[in-house]
C-alpha cells in the first residue's frame, strides 16, 4: 500500500462513538462505493465510501459493515464482509484482503466473505427494530447515478417492508466533523505533501510556461511522496482565468506580468489537503497586485482569529463579508454609495468576493458537518478569502487549513510560503 495506514484502534473508537448514538435493537449497514465504468470495459479508479472507511479503514470494493450492537450473540454485533478472492482475481487484479488482514486493519472481530451477506442479514433483521441506512446527504451533493447504498435501500424496503428505516447520515456528519488525533496526523501529511509540491512549483514557474506543465509538476511531487494524486481537480489559473472560480482547463500560457492562482491539494490515505496560493509569473508582484494580495492576506488572518469553538459558521461568514467589504472599499473597488444602495441578499462586496470563506475538511474536501451548529474543538476548516477583479485581469485567493483548538487554532499549512516577500525571494532564488 502506498500510504501509511492508521491503527485499528481508531476505527474501533469510531464505531464505538456511532454505537453510542444508536437506539436499542438498532441495525446499521454501510456499503462500499461502486467501481464506476468509463467506456467499453474501462473503469475509474476506485474511491472508497468515506463513512465505511471512517468506521473500518478498509479501502477495498464490495465491502459491507454491519453493526447490530444488541444482538444476543456477541460475534454478530459487528460483522465485516469483504470480497472473496481466488487465483484468477489475484492474477488479473492483484492481492485482495484476507479475513485475517481485514481483522487486523479494522479491529472487527468477525469477518465473512461478501457472498455470505445474504445468509446473515435475515438473522440480524429478525431481531432488529430500527434499521439505519446510509445516503449521501451533503448539502452540495448532486447524485445522478444509483449508488450501491441506494440499491440496497430499495432491496430492504421491498424484502422487509415492516421495519422502521432511519437515516444514519446525520449521525455520521456529527462524528466525522470532529477529528481524532490520528486523522489530524493524516491531514498534516497531506498538507506537507502539498507544501512540497508548491515549493517545487516556485522553482519552476517562468513566463511562457503552460498551466498544464505546472499541473504535471504538482502531480509528480504528490505521487512520489505516496499520494494517489490531487485531492480534487486542480485549478491552475493564470491571468483572468483566476476570475473563474472553478477553472480546470489548465491549458493556457502563463504570461509575463500575470499572476497564477493555484487551488490544489494532495490526498494522503483518503484524507485531503486544500491549498490556494497566488504568485507572480515573473517572480515580482506589481504595486496593484501587491495591494490586493495584502488585503486578502489580512482578511485571512482575521478569519483565523474568528473561527473559535461556539461560533456559528453562518454568523462567521456574515462577519467575514463585512471584513472584506472594508478591504474592497479601501482598494477603491466599491464605494460607500454601493454599500448604502446594495441588495441585502447580494451585498456589494459579492461583486468581487462571491464565495464563502471556510468549509469543513477531511475525508471529503468539502467534508460533512452541519453549518448551523456551533463550531467544536477538533473540527478542521479551510480559510480561503479571495478578491477577483475581471476588469483588471487577475484574481487572488489564499487558503490554509486549520484545526480548531480550545483557545486558538493550529495551522496545518503554517510552513507553506504565503508572505509576498518570501514568495518573491524563493522564486528569484530558483531563477
C-alpha positions, 0 to 999 in steps of 0.5 A, a space after each residue: 500500500 502506498 500510504 501509511 495506514 492508521 491503527 485499528 484502534 481508531 476505527 474501533 473508537 469510531 464505531 464505538 462513538 456511532 454505537 453510542 448514538 444508536 437506539 436499542 435493537 438498532 441495525 446499521 449497514 454501510 456499503 462500499 462505493 461502486 467501481 464506476 465504468 468509463 467506456 467499453 470495459 474501462 473503469 475509474 479508479 476506485 474511491 472508497 465510501 468515506 463513512 465505511 472507511 471512517 468506521 473500518 479503514 478498509 479501502 477495498 470494493 464490495 465491502 459491507 459493515 454491519 453493526 447490530 450492537 444488541 444482538 444476543 450473540 456477541 460475534 454478530 454485533 459487528 460483522 465485516 464482509 469483504 470480497 472473496 478472492 481466488 487465483 484468477 482475481 489475484 492474477 488479473 487484479 492483484 492481492 485482495 484482503 484476507 479475513 485475517 488482514 481485514 481483522 487486523 486493519 479494522 479491529 472487527 472481530 468477525 469477518 465473512 466473505 461478501 457472498 455470505 451477506 445474504 445468509 446473515 442479514 435475515 438473522 440480524 433483521 429478525 431481531 432488529 427494530 430500527 434499521 439505519 441506512 446510509 445516503 449521501 446527504 451533503 448539502 452540495 451533493 448532486 447524485 445522478 447515478 444509483 449508488 450501491 447504498 441506494 440499491 440496497 435501500 430499495 432491496 430492504 424496503 421491498 424484502 422487509 417492508 415492516 421495519 422502521 428505516 432511519 437515516 444514519 447520515 446525520 449521525 455520521 456528519 456529527 462524528 466525522 466533523 470532529 477529528 481524532 488525533 490520528 486523522 489530524 496526523 493524516 491531514 498534516 501529511 497531506 498538507 506537507 505533501 502539498 507544501 512540497 509540491 508548491 515549493 517545487 512549483 516556485 522553482 519552476 514557474 517562468 513566463 511562457 510556461 503552460 498551466 498544464 506543465 505546472 499541473 504535471 509538476 504538482 502531480 509528480 511531487 504528490 505521487 512520489 511522496 505516496 499520494 494517489 494524486 490531487 485531492 480534487 481537480 486542480 485549478 491552475 489559473 493564470 491571468 483572468 482565468 483566476 476570475 473563474 472560480 472553478 477553472 480546470 482547463 489548465 491549458 493556457 500560457 502563463 504570461 509575463 506580468 500575470 499572476 497564477 492562482 493555484 487551488 490544489 491539494 494532495 490526498 494522503 490515505 483518503 484524507 485531503 489537503 486544500 491549498 490556494 496560493 497566488 504568485 507572480 509569473 515573473 517572480 515580482 508582484 506589481 504595486 496593484 497586485 501587491 495591494 490586493 494580495 495584502 488585503 486578502 492576506 489580512 482578511 485571512 488572518 482575521 478569519 483565523 482569529 474568528 473561527 473559535 469553538 461556539 461560533 456559528 459558521 453562518 454568523 462567521 461568514 456574515 462577519 467575514 463579508 463585512 471584513 472584506 467589504 472594508 478591504 474592497 472599499 479601501 482598494 477603491 473597488 466599491 464605494 460607500 454609495 454601493 454599500 448604502 444602495 446594495 441588495 441585502 441578499 447580494 451585498 456589494 462586496 459579492 461583486 468581487 468576493 462571491 464565495 464563502 470563506 471556510 468549509 469543513 475538511 477531511 475525508 471529503 474536501 468539502 467534508 460533512 458537518 452541519 453549518 448551523 451548529 456551533 463550531 467544536 474543538 477538533 473540527 478542521 476548516 479551510 480559510 480561503 478569502 479571495 478578491 477577483 477583479 475581471 476588469 483588471 485581469 487577475 484574481 487572488 485567493 489564499 487558503 490554509 487549513 486549520 484545526 480548531 483548538 480550545 483557545 486558538 487554532 493550529 495551522 496545518 499549512 503554517 510552513 507553506 510560503 504565503 508572505 509576498 516577500 518570501 514568495 518573491 525571494 524563493 522564486 528569484 532564488 530558483 531563477 
